[in-house]
Amino acid sequence: MKLAEALQFRADLQRRMEQLADRLCQNARVQEGESPTEDPVALLSEYEDCAAQLEELMARINRTNGETHTKDGTLTELLARRDCLKLRVRTYHDFLQSASSLPRAATRSEIKILSAVPVPEYRKKADALSKELREVDNAIQSVNWTTELR
């Protein structure tokens, strides 16, 4: 199984577990004399099976990520780089949105609100970070589709 397939399977297992947890809660109590719509014991058993599969799969994914080397380091290092780049891009975007959305003064006597930073200069930095994020993400995706899960 390729790493990318394992990542998709992990997402499917996580969704399945969320659905099972919701169904468990819906069937946890019933009115006296009634039966639950679904057997909570069977649901809990299925949930535990999914949890065991997920734990094993996550360990294999993490092991693969740590052992897979690229020209820019291990896959784990690339993932950390991508996560930090996402945070930085989001912060720059929010910051520049605030810095560039200035209110219009209706009269000359109103207080003028100005940007505290040179927006175009910081926009170039944000664009460069976005480009780097795309490149790192593409490198990760490429490795995911060519690496066998360990």
Protein Blocks (a to p, Z undefined) as FASTA:
>chain_A
ZZklmmmmmmmmmmmmmmmmmmmmmmmpccehiacfbdfklmmmmmmmmmmmmmmmmmmm
mmmmmmpccfkbcfklmmmmmmmmmmmmmmmmmmmmmmmmccddfbfkbccdddfbdfkl
mmmmmmmmmmmmmmmmmmmmmmmmmcccZZ
